[in-house]
Amino acid sequence: MATGPVTDGLILLVGPRRVGKSVLLFDCIGALCSRTDIDSRQIIHLPCDGFTTRDLRRALTLARDLTRSIDQDSPKPRIWFFDEIGTIRGWSAVIKAARDQTVFGGDTVVATGSRWVPGEDVEGNLFAGRAGQTSGRRLRPVAPMTFRDYLTATRPELAQPEKLDLMAIQTQNTVLRLEALRYDIDFYDLAWQDFLTCGGFPRAVAEHHIAGAVSISFIRDLGASLRGDVDPDSPPESIPLLLELLATRSTSPFSIRNASAQLGYSRAELTSRMARLIGSFATLRCFHMNDNGREIQGSQSKIYLTDPLLAWLPSRMRAGCAMPDFTALTEMAIGVSLARAIDSREEGRWVSGDTIGYVKTLSGQEIDFSPILVPTPAGSLRTVPIESKWVDDGWRSESRALTGKYGSGVVATKSVLDCVGDVWAIPTPLLVLLLE
């Protein structure tokens, strides 16, 4: 958008706080201001934290009136940047009405949001009917850095295998690419452990790379942001205790009843907080799926934290909180990578909660990531099933559930690479690089 023509398109950037959405807006504004074909008065930036719907409607009127001098010769479209518009309940209806009924409909709109409220019908209000001439994705997740991004920033000397199609992980082409990296597996393992220690928030990556640790000031800043979005009326320790519980139970189906009893909340209170965590892009559901790839209604989901640093936050912020386990961190990170890869194939699946799931075998064993239907040029196809086992050996015994259920699949290991047979072992960092 910063290099192309001004159109009537609309783009929504969504993702957690402190991930850099505002920086992206300012970079885009800077690039637009340097263009000779755009008058800087066409560019309008509105920070929306604390706005009401009335404030938003008034801002639309005032901003156009204050820039009316550029319309003397002929009307010129505006380029609007709404930062944190998701904090306004009912914002999408206001934007829809303005785009349908006023000249605002011919403007370019870029908006960011750190909250996804279930009752906010963004798709119906903004993406149905005349949605403008947006090229590419209209709903664009802005997430913490991927492991690929992390390697580029901190270990550029490590080769990065090309990202593969979700359905093409178990092919001879993959074998050739992985074998070329076999002698560097230990280096990827060390990089993966560092990534699990600092996560992908840009400031956290920079601090860990330069000083060897994420600063307590950023940890507190992240915790304060979450508390403001999720639990503003509770004591400061509420967020660390909730995140600790989620981190320690992430590899098992999550029981609202047991968790609410442990934390001292009612089931309704905890359910509300869990919904806010999901809406703030801090957690991701891994649903219990049936053999047809559909969620089993009423069953318990696994709950994954969307960045490893969130699992370290409790032990850094409150004495007595447990440090996270690397096995659990690895499973969560694989789930997030797989969910991102699925969302990249079909827009909106992350925010609608339709990405990843686990299954149970007849004997009651769990397979961490079941096959998921995704669109392809050849029609809907299923992803490869994945089992997360952060081990250096003995992986074959861990593959029996995959063999019995699907006959093939991938075991994500710590350092074992074995692509012989129907079930493969691939070191987790290499598998994640193949996914995204």
C-alpha positions as CSV (number, residue, x, y, z in Angstrom):
1,M,0.0,0.0,0.0
2,A,3.0,2.4,0.7
3,T,4.2,1.9,-2.9
4,G,1.0,1.4,-4.9
5,P,-1.8,3.7,-5.9
6,V,-4.3,5.1,-3.4
7,T,-7.5,2.9,-3.6
8,D,-10.7,2.3,-1.7
9,G,-9.2,-0.8,0.0
10,L,-9.4,-1.8,3.7
11,I,-6.8,-3.7,5.6
12,L,-7.0,-4.9,9.2
13,L,-3.8,-5.8,11.1
14,V,-4.5,-7.9,14.2
15,G,-2.2,-9.3,16.8
16,P,-1.0,-9.0,20.4
17,R,0.2,-5.8,22.0
18,R,4.0,-5.0,21.9
19,V,4.5,-6.9,18.6
20,G,5.1,-3.8,16.5
21,K,1.8,-3.0,14.8
22,S,2.1,0.7,15.5
23,V,5.7,0.7,14.2
24,L,4.4,-0.8,11.0
25,L,1.9,2.0,10.7
26,F,4.5,4.7,11.2
27,D,6.9,3.1,8.7
28,C,4.1,3.1,6.2
29,I,3.2,6.7,6.9
30,G,6.8,7.7,6.5
31,A,7.0,5.9,3.2
32,L,3.8,7.7,2.0
33,C,5.1,11.1,3.1
34,S,8.1,10.6,0.9
35,R,6.0,10.1,-2.3
36,T,5.6,13.0,-4.7
37,D,2.1,11.9,-5.8
38,I,0.6,12.1,-2.3
39,D,-0.1,15.3,-0.3
40,S,0.8,14.6,3.3
41,R,-2.5,16.1,4.3
42,Q,-4.2,13.1,2.7
43,I,-2.7,11.0,5.5
44,I,-4.7,10.8,8.8
45,H,-3.4,8.9,11.8
46,L,-5.8,8.3,14.8
47,P,-4.7,6.5,18.0
48,C,-8.0,5.0,19.2
49,D,-7.2,3.7,22.7
50,G,-9.9,5.2,25.0
51,F,-12.3,6.1,22.1
52,T,-16.0,5.4,22.2
53,T,-18.1,4.9,19.0
54,R,-19.2,8.5,19.3
55,D,-15.6,9.7,19.4
56,L,-14.9,7.6,16.3
57,R,-17.8,9.1,14.4
58,R,-16.8,12.6,15.4
59,A,-13.1,11.9,14.5
60,L,-14.2,10.9,11.0
61,T,-16.0,14.2,10.5
62,L,-13.4,16.4,12.1
63,A,-10.4,14.9,10.3
64,R,-12.0,15.4,6.9
65,D,-13.0,18.9,7.8
66,L,-9.5,19.8,9.0
67,T,-8.0,18.6,5.7
68,R,-10.6,20.1,3.4
69,S,-8.0,22.5,1.9
70,I,-6.7,19.8,-0.3
71,D,-10.1,19.4,-2.0
72,Q,-10.2,22.9,-3.5
73,D,-9.2,21.8,-7.0
74,S,-10.8,18.4,-6.8
75,P,-11.7,15.9,-4.1
76,K,-8.8,13.8,-3.0
77,P,-9.0,10.4,-1.2
78,R,-7.7,10.2,2.3
79,I,-5.5,7.4,3.7
80,W,-6.6,6.6,7.2
81,F,-4.6,4.8,9.9
82,F,-6.6,3.7,12.9
83,D,-4.3,2.4,15.7
84,E,-5.9,0.0,18.2
85,I,-9.4,0.5,16.8
86,G,-10.3,-2.9,18.3
87,T,-10.6,-1.3,21.7
88,I,-13.9,0.4,20.6
89,R,-16.9,-1.8,21.0
90,G,-19.0,-1.5,17.9
91,W,-16.3,0.1,15.8
92,S,-16.9,-2.1,12.7
93,A,-20.5,-0.9,12.4
94,V,-19.3,2.7,12.5
95,I,-16.8,2.1,9.8
96,K,-19.3,0.2,7.6
97,A,-21.9,3.0,7.9
98,A,-19.3,5.6,6.9
99,R,-18.0,3.6,4.0
100,D,-21.6,2.9,2.7
101,Q,-23.0,6.4,3.2
102,T,-20.1,9.0,2.8
103,V,-17.1,9.8,0.7
104,F,-15.1,7.8,3.3
105,G,-16.1,4.8,1.1
106,G,-13.5,5.9,-1.5
107,D,-10.6,6.2,1.0
108,T,-7.9,3.8,1.9
109,V,-8.3,2.4,5.5
110,V,-5.7,0.6,7.5
111,A,-6.6,-0.4,11.1
112,T,-4.9,-2.3,13.9
113,G,-6.4,-4.2,16.7
114,S,-5.0,-6.1,19.7
115,R,-8.4,-7.4,20.8
116,W,-10.8,-9.6,18.8
117,V,-14.2,-9.4,20.4
118,P,-16.5,-12.3,19.4
119,G,-19.6,-10.0,19.2
120,E,-17.8,-7.7,16.7
121,D,-19.0,-8.8,13.2
122,V,-15.9,-7.6,11.4
123,E,-16.4,-10.0,8.5
124,G,-20.0,-9.1,7.9
125,N,-19.6,-5.4,8.4
126,L,-16.4,-4.9,6.4
127,F,-15.5,-7.8,4.2
128,A,-18.9,-8.7,2.8
129,G,-20.3,-6.9,-0.3
130,R,-18.2,-4.0,-1.5
131,A,-14.9,-4.4,0.3
132,G,-12.8,-2.2,-1.9
133,Q,-9.9,-3.0,-4.1
134,T,-7.6,-4.4,-1.4
135,S,-4.9,-6.5,-3.0
136,G,-4.0,-9.7,-1.1
137,R,-5.3,-10.4,2.4
138,R,-7.6,-8.0,4.0
139,L,-7.2,-9.5,7.5
140,R,-3.5,-9.7,8.2
141,P,-2.1,-11.2,11.5
142,V,0.9,-9.4,12.9
143,A,2.4,-12.0,15.3
144,P,5.6,-12.3,17.2
145,M,8.6,-13.3,15.2
146,T,8.6,-16.8,13.8
147,F,11.6,-19.1,14.4
148,R,12.6,-18.4,10.8
149,D,12.6,-14.6,11.6
150,Y,14.5,-15.3,14.8
151,L,17.3,-17.2,13.0
152,T,17.5,-14.4,10.4
153,A,18.0,-11.8,13.2
154,T,20.3,-13.8,15.5
155,R,22.0,-16.6,13.5
156,P,22.2,-15.6,9.9
157,E,24.9,-18.2,9.4
158,L,22.5,-21.1,9.8
159,A,20.9,-22.2,6.5
160,Q,17.1,-22.1,6.3
161,P,15.3,-24.8,4.3
162,E,12.6,-23.5,2.0
163,K,9.1,-23.5,3.5
164,L,7.0,-26.4,2.2
165,D,3.4,-27.0,1.5
166,L,1.6,-28.4,4.5
167,M,0.6,-31.6,2.6
168,A,4.1,-32.1,1.2
169,I,6.2,-32.6,4.3
170,Q,6.7,-36.3,3.8
171,T,8.2,-36.2,0.3
172,Q,11.6,-37.1,-1.2
173,N,12.3,-33.4,-1.8
174,T,12.0,-32.9,2.0
175,V,14.5,-35.7,2.7
176,L,17.1,-34.1,0.5
177,R,16.7,-30.8,2.1
178,L,16.9,-32.2,5.7
179,E,19.9,-34.4,5.0
180,A,21.8,-31.4,3.8
181,L,21.4,-29.9,7.3
182,R,22.1,-33.1,9.3
183,Y,25.5,-32.0,10.6
184,D,24.2,-28.7,11.9
185,I,21.3,-30.2,13.9
186,D,22.9,-29.4,17.3
187,F,23.3,-25.8,16.3
188,Y,19.6,-25.7,15.4
189,D,18.8,-27.3,18.7
190,L,20.7,-24.6,20.6
191,A,19.0,-21.9,18.6
192,W,15.6,-23.5,19.3
193,Q,16.2,-23.5,23.1
194,D,17.2,-19.8,22.9
195,F,14.0,-19.0,21.0
196,L,12.0,-20.9,23.6
197,T,13.7,-18.8,26.3
198,C,13.0,-15.3,24.8
199,G,10.1,-15.8,22.4
200,G,9.5,-13.7,19.3
201,F,8.5,-10.2,20.6
202,P,11.0,-8.0,18.8
203,R,12.2,-6.1,21.9
204,A,12.6,-9.4,23.7
205,V,14.7,-10.9,20.9
206,A,16.9,-7.9,20.8
207,E,17.5,-7.8,24.5
208,H,18.2,-11.6,24.7
209,H,20.6,-11.4,21.8
210,I,22.5,-8.4,23.1
211,A,22.4,-9.1,26.9
212,G,21.6,-12.8,27.2
213,A,18.2,-12.2,28.9
214,V,14.9,-10.4,28.5
215,S,14.8,-7.3,30.8
216,I,12.4,-7.3,33.7
217,S,11.1,-3.9,32.5
218,F,9.8,-5.5,29.3
219,I,8.4,-8.5,31.2
220,R,6.4,-6.1,33.5
221,D,5.3,-4.1,30.5
222,L,4.0,-7.2,28.8
223,G,2.3,-8.3,32.0
224,A,0.6,-4.9,32.5
225,S,-0.7,-4.9,28.9
226,L,-2.2,-8.3,29.4
227,R,-3.7,-7.4,32.7
228,G,-5.3,-4.3,31.1
229,D,-6.9,-6.4,28.4
230,V,-7.8,-9.5,30.4
231,D,-8.2,-8.8,34.1
232,P,-8.0,-5.1,34.9
233,D,-10.0,-5.2,38.1
234,S,-8.1,-8.1,39.8
235,P,-4.8,-7.9,41.9
236,P,-1.5,-7.6,40.0
237,E,-0.7,-11.3,40.6
238,S,-3.8,-12.5,38.8
239,I,-2.1,-12.6,35.3
240,P,1.1,-14.4,36.4
241,L,-1.0,-17.1,38.3
242,L,-3.3,-17.6,35.3
243,L,-0.4,-17.9,32.8
244,E,1.4,-20.3,35.1
245,L,-1.6,-22.5,35.3
246,L,-2.0,-22.5,31.5
247,A,1.7,-23.2,30.9
248,T,1.8,-26.1,33.3
249,R,-1.4,-27.7,31.8
250,S,-0.8,-26.8,28.2
251,T,0.0,-30.4,27.0
252,S,-3.3,-31.8,28.5
253,P,-7.0,-31.0,27.9
254,F,-7.9,-27.9,29.9
255,S,-10.6,-28.3,32.6
256,I,-12.4,-25.0,33.4
257,R,-13.9,-26.6,36.6
258,N,-10.5,-27.7,38.0
259,A,-8.7,-24.5,37.0
260,S,-11.4,-22.2,38.5
261,A,-11.2,-24.1,41.8
262,Q,-7.4,-23.8,41.8
263,L,-7.4,-20.1,41.1
264,G,-10.4,-19.2,43.2
265,Y,-12.6,-18.0,40.4
266,S,-16.1,-19.0,39.5
267,R,-16.4,-20.9,36.3
268,A,-18.1,-17.9,34.7
269,E,-15.3,-15.6,35.8
270,L,-12.6,-17.9,34.4
271,T,-14.5,-18.5,31.2
272,S,-14.6,-14.8,30.7
273,R,-10.9,-14.4,31.3
274,M,-10.1,-17.2,29.0
275,A,-12.2,-15.6,26.2
276,R,-10.3,-12.3,26.7
277,L,-6.9,-14.1,26.5
278,I,-7.9,-15.6,23.2
279,G,-9.3,-12.3,22.0
280,S,-6.0,-10.6,22.9
281,F,-4.1,-13.2,20.8
282,A,-2.3,-14.5,23.9
283,T,-3.7,-18.0,23.7
284,L,-4.7,-20.5,21.0
285,R,-7.2,-23.3,21.3
286,C,-6.2,-26.8,20.1
287,F,-9.6,-28.5,19.8
288,H,-10.4,-32.2,20.4
289,M,-11.2,-33.4,16.9
290,N,-13.1,-36.4,15.5
291,D,-11.8,-38.6,12.6
292,N,-13.5,-36.2,10.1
293,G,-11.5,-33.2,11.3
294,R,-14.4,-31.6,13.1
295,E,-14.4,-30.3,16.7
296,I,-16.1,-32.6,19.2
297,Q,-18.6,-30.3,20.8
298,G,-18.5,-30.2,24.6
299,S,-15.0,-31.8,24.9
300,Q,-12.0,-30.1,26.4
301,S,-9.5,-28.2,24.3
302,K,-5.8,-27.8,24.9
303,I,-4.8,-24.2,25.5
304,Y,-1.5,-23.0,24.1
305,L,0.3,-19.7,24.9
306,T,1.1,-18.0,21.6
307,D,4.6,-16.9,22.5
308,P,7.1,-18.7,24.7
309,L,7.9,-15.5,26.7
310,L,4.3,-15.6,28.1
311,A,5.2,-18.9,29.8
312,W,8.3,-17.3,31.4
313,L,6.4,-14.2,32.6
314,P,5.0,-15.9,35.9
315,S,8.4,-17.0,37.2
316,R,9.9,-13.6,36.4
317,M,7.1,-11.5,37.9
318,R,6.1,-13.5,41.0
319,A,8.1,-15.5,43.5
320,G,7.1,-19.1,43.8
321,C,5.8,-19.4,40.2
322,A,7.2,-22.4,38.4
323,M,9.5,-22.0,35.3
324,P,8.1,-23.6,32.2
325,D,9.1,-27.0,30.9
326,F,10.9,-27.1,27.5
327,T,8.9,-30.1,26.4
328,A,5.6,-28.2,26.9
329,L,7.1,-25.0,25.3
330,T,8.0,-27.1,22.3
331,E,4.5,-28.5,21.8
332,M,3.0,-25.1,22.2
333,A,5.4,-23.6,19.6
334,I,4.7,-26.3,17.1
335,G,1.0,-25.7,17.5
336,V,1.4,-22.0,16.9
337,S,3.5,-22.5,13.8
338,L,1.0,-25.0,12.4
339,A,-1.9,-22.7,13.1
340,R,-0.1,-19.8,11.4
341,A,0.6,-22.0,8.4
342,I,-3.1,-23.0,8.1
343,D,-4.2,-19.4,8.5
344,S,-1.8,-18.4,5.7
345,R,-3.6,-20.8,3.4
346,E,-7.1,-19.6,4.3
347,E,-7.6,-16.1,5.6
348,G,-9.4,-15.7,8.9
349,R,-9.0,-19.2,10.3
350,W,-6.9,-18.0,13.3
351,V,-9.3,-15.4,14.5
352,S,-12.3,-17.7,14.0
353,G,-10.5,-20.4,16.0
354,D,-10.5,-22.9,13.2
355,T,-6.9,-24.1,13.0
356,I,-5.4,-27.0,15.0
357,G,-6.8,-30.0,16.9
358,Y,-5.7,-33.2,18.7
359,V,-7.3,-36.6,18.5
360,K,-7.5,-39.7,20.7
361,T,-7.0,-43.2,19.6
362,L,-9.2,-46.1,20.6
363,S,-6.8,-46.9,23.4
364,G,-7.1,-43.4,24.8
365,Q,-3.7,-42.1,23.6
366,E,-3.5,-38.6,22.3
367,I,-2.0,-37.5,19.0
368,D,-1.0,-33.9,19.4
369,F,-1.9,-32.5,16.0
370,S,-4.4,-34.3,13.9
371,P,-4.8,-33.8,10.1
372,I,-6.6,-30.6,9.2
373,L,-8.5,-29.9,6.0
374,V,-7.0,-27.0,4.1
375,P,-7.8,-25.6,0.6
376,T,-5.5,-26.4,-2.3
377,P,-5.8,-26.0,-6.1
378,A,-6.7,-29.7,-6.2
379,G,-9.5,-29.3,-3.6
380,S,-9.5,-29.7,0.2
381,L,-6.6,-31.9,1.5
382,R,-5.4,-32.9,4.9
383,T,-2.2,-31.9,6.6
384,V,0.3,-34.4,7.9
385,P,-0.4,-35.6,11.5
386,I,2.3,-34.5,14.0
387,E,3.3,-35.8,17.4
388,S,5.5,-33.7,19.6
389,K,8.2,-35.7,21.5
390,W,11.2,-33.6,22.5
391,V,13.6,-36.6,22.8
392,D,17.1,-37.5,21.6
393,D,16.3,-41.2,21.2
394,G,13.7,-43.8,21.7
395,W,11.3,-42.0,19.3
396,R,10.1,-45.2,17.6
397,S,8.1,-46.2,20.6
398,E,6.5,-42.8,20.6
399,S,5.4,-43.2,16.9
400,R,3.1,-46.2,17.5
401,A,0.0,-44.1,18.0
402,L,0.6,-42.4,14.7
403,T,1.2,-45.7,12.9
404,G,-1.9,-47.3,14.4
405,K,-4.1,-44.3,13.7
406,Y,-2.9,-42.9,10.3
407,G,-0.2,-45.2,9.1
408,S,2.1,-42.3,8.5
409,G,3.1,-38.9,10.0
410,V,5.9,-37.0,11.7
411,V,7.3,-37.2,15.2
412,A,8.9,-33.8,16.1
413,T,12.0,-34.7,18.1
414,K,14.7,-32.8,19.9
415,S,17.6,-33.9,17.6
416,V,16.7,-37.1,15.8
417,L,16.4,-37.1,12.0
418,D,15.1,-40.3,10.6
419,C,13.1,-40.3,7.3
420,V,13.0,-44.1,6.8
421,G,9.6,-45.8,6.9
422,D,6.1,-44.4,7.0
423,V,6.5,-42.3,10.2
424,W,9.4,-39.9,10.2
425,A,11.4,-38.2,13.0
426,I,12.3,-34.6,12.3
427,P,14.1,-32.3,14.7
428,T,11.5,-29.7,15.9
429,P,13.4,-26.6,14.7
430,L,13.7,-28.0,11.2
431,L,10.1,-29.0,11.1
432,V,9.0,-25.5,12.2
433,L,11.1,-24.0,9.5
434,L,9.4,-26.2,7.0
435,L,6.0,-25.1,8.3
436,E,6.5,-21.3,8.1
